Amino acid sequence: MTDVERFFRRLVGNLAATDPGRLRGPVSLEEITRDIVPYRTNRRALRLDTSEDYELVLLRLCAGEESLVRTEPEEARERFAREIGSVNPDLEVLHAFENVQLTLRRESLARALEPEPDVPAPSDRFDGPNDLGETELPGVEALRGLPLVEEPAVADELPEPAEARVGGDGPSCVYCGGSLPPHRPVNFCPHCGQSQTQILCPDCGSEVEPGWKHCVNCGAAVSGG
């Protein structure tokens, strides 16, 4: 399974687990990165090490690789495809168009709802609000006849606090997997010392990984990196 196919399967799974009716309609690119398949809570399932890897796979999906989705407007898809074909793709192109919409292709959707051929071990799966866990996905038959409805705009949400990300019986460190105190805010892991809070670039607002000294998007220095 390619990285693009794995991302698409994750997108389908997260939608099916929360609102199966949305599988038949267009989904905005902004909502995918912010709410449906955000990098920070899905990186283990996607098997991607950095936010840059995440954006590159998403760009490939939007460019039409594997023919899994239909990207609109077509002007945006063509620009994404040209960038993927370049030696050093500019990932900022993902933010160059307003209201980019992805529609899941029917045949690809049917395949994605089938059991995954290489399901990762439980330790590699994130047990967070976007994780499917033990939820059974609806079959293709159950999706037929669902009406296409306009979805209300989703309000901006704050990033998920570190203490809400849990694995096993309690909160765990996103780096070493060590247990965290369950009933108090945790900023740093007591086992490995890694930060458990989100860091944003002071110039462009992009997410910065703990330990980075500069933003990968704009190059600005990050205090506390």
C-alpha positions in Angstrom: 0.0 0.0 0.0 1.4 3.4 -1.0 1.5 6.5 1.3 -1.2 8.1 -0.8 -3.5 5.0 -0.6 -2.9 4.9 3.2 -3.8 8.6 3.5 -7.0 8.1 1.5 -8.0 5.1 3.5 -7.5 7.1 6.7 -9.6 9.9 5.3 -12.4 7.5 4.4 -12.2 5.7 7.7 -12.4 8.9 9.8 -15.4 10.2 7.8 -17.2 6.8 8.0 -16.7 6.7 11.8 -18.1 10.2 12.4 -20.5 11.0 9.6 -20.9 8.4 6.8 -23.2 10.7 4.8 -20.2 12.9 4.1 -18.5 10.2 2.1 -20.8 11.1 -0.9 -20.1 14.8 -0.9 -17.2 17.1 -1.4 -14.8 17.8 1.5 -12.7 20.9 1.8 -8.9 20.6 1.8 -8.8 22.9 4.8 -11.2 20.7 6.8 -9.1 17.6 6.0 -5.9 19.1 7.5 -7.6 20.8 10.4 -10.3 18.4 11.6 -10.7 15.1 9.7 -7.1 13.9 9.2 -4.8 16.4 11.1 -1.2 15.4 11.1 -0.6 15.5 14.8 -3.2 12.9 15.7 -2.9 10.7 12.7 0.9 10.6 11.9 1.4 7.2 13.5 -1.4 5.6 11.5 -0.2 7.4 8.3 3.4 6.3 9.1 4.8 9.8 8.4 7.6 11.2 10.4 7.2 14.9 9.8 4.6 17.5 8.9 6.5 18.0 5.6 6.1 14.4 4.7 2.4 14.7 5.5 1.9 17.7 3.2 3.8 16.1 0.4 1.5 13.0 0.5 -1.6 15.2 0.7 -0.3 17.2 -2.3 0.1 14.0 -4.3 -3.4 12.9 -3.4 -4.8 16.3 -4.5 -2.8 16.2 -7.7 -4.7 13.1 -8.7 -2.1 10.4 -8.0 -3.7 6.9 -7.9 -7.0 8.6 -9.1 -8.6 8.3 -5.7 -10.2 11.7 -5.5 -11.6 14.4 -7.9 -10.0 17.8 -7.0 -11.8 21.0 -7.8 -11.2 23.6 -9.1 -9.3 21.9 -12.0 -6.9 24.9 -12.0 -5.8 23.9 -8.5 -5.3 20.2 -9.4 -3.2 21.1 -12.4 -1.0 23.4 -10.3 -0.6 20.7 -7.7 0.3 18.2 -10.4 3.0 20.5 -11.9 4.5 21.0 -8.4 4.7 17.3 -7.8 6.5 16.9 -11.1 9.2 19.4 -10.1 12.5 18.5 -8.5 11.7 20.3 -5.2 7.9 20.7 -4.8 6.8 23.8 -3.0 4.4 22.6 -0.3 3.0 26.1 0.2 1.1 25.6 -3.0 -1.5 23.7 -0.9 -2.5 27.1 0.6 -2.4 29.0 -2.7 -6.1 28.4 -3.6 -9.2 29.1 -1.6 -12.0 26.5 -1.1 -10.3 23.5 -2.7 -12.7 20.6 -2.6 -12.0 16.8 -2.8 -14.7 14.3 -3.9 -14.0 10.7 -3.1 -14.3 8.6 -6.3 -16.9 5.9 -6.0 -14.7 2.9 -7.0 -11.9 4.1 -4.7 -14.4 4.5 -1.8 -15.6 0.9 -2.2 -12.0 -0.4 -2.0 -11.1 1.8 1.0 -14.1 0.4 3.0 -12.8 -3.2 2.6 -10.5 -4.6 5.4 -7.0 -3.1 5.2 -4.5 -5.7 3.9 -1.7 -4.6 6.2 -3.2 -3.3 9.4 -0.5 -1.9 11.7 0.1 -3.4 15.1 -2.0 -1.9 18.0 1.1 -0.1 19.3 1.4 1.8 16.0 -2.2 3.0 16.1 -3.3 6.3 17.7 -6.2 5.9 20.1 -7.4 9.5 19.8 -10.7 11.2 18.7 -10.0 10.6 15.0 -8.9 7.0 15.5 -11.4 4.3 14.4 -10.5 2.0 17.3 -13.0 -0.8 17.4 -15.7 1.0 15.5 -17.0 -1.1 12.6 -17.0 0.8 9.3 -20.3 0.7 7.4 -20.3 -1.4 4.2 -20.8 -0.1 0.7 -24.4 -1.2 0.7 -25.1 0.9 3.8 -23.9 4.0 2.0 -26.2 3.8 -1.0 -29.1 6.1 -1.1 -27.6 8.6 1.4 -28.7 12.1 0.5 -26.2 14.8 -0.4 -26.7 17.5 2.2 -25.0 20.8 2.8 -22.9 20.6 5.9 -22.7 23.6 8.3 -19.4 25.3 8.5 -17.2 23.8 11.2 -16.0 26.3 13.8 -12.3 26.6 14.3 -11.1 24.5 17.1 -8.1 24.7 19.4 -5.5 22.0 19.0 -6.1 18.9 21.0 -4.4 19.2 24.4 -1.6 16.7 25.1 -3.4 15.2 28.1 -6.3 14.2 25.9 -4.2 12.0 23.7 -4.4 8.6 25.3 -3.0 5.2 24.5 -3.9 2.1 26.4 -5.3 2.8 29.8 -4.2 6.4 30.3 -2.3 9.3 28.7 1.0 8.5 27.0 3.9 10.4 25.6 3.7 11.0 21.8 7.4 10.3 21.5 8.4 7.5 23.9 5.0 6.1 24.8 5.6 6.4 28.5 2.7 6.9 30.9 1.8 10.5 31.8 -0.1 11.8 34.9 -3.8 11.3 34.0 -5.4 14.1 36.0 -3.2 17.1 35.5 -1.8 19.2 32.6 1.4 17.8 31.2 3.8 20.0 29.3 6.8 17.7 29.2 7.2 13.9 29.4 8.7 12.8 32.8 10.4 9.9 31.0 12.1 11.4 27.9 11.7 15.2 28.6 10.0 15.9 25.2 7.4 18.7 25.0 3.8 17.6 24.9 2.4 20.9 23.7 2.0 22.3 20.2 4.5 24.8 19.0 3.5 27.3 16.3 5.8 29.5 14.1 5.7 33.1 15.4 5.9 34.4 11.7 3.6 32.1 9.6 1.7 30.1 12.2 2.7 26.7 10.9 3.2 23.8 13.3 6.8 23.4 14.5 8.0 20.1 15.9 9.5 20.1 19.4 13.3 20.5 19.1 13.2 22.5 15.8 15.2 25.7 15.8 13.6 27.0 12.5 10.3 26.7 10.8 10.3 24.4 7.8 7.8 26.6 5.9 9.2 30.1 6.3 12.6 29.6 7.9 11.9 31.8 10.9 13.8 31.2 14.1 11.7 29.5 16.8 12.3 30.5 20.4 12.6 27.6 22.7 13.5 25.2 19.8 
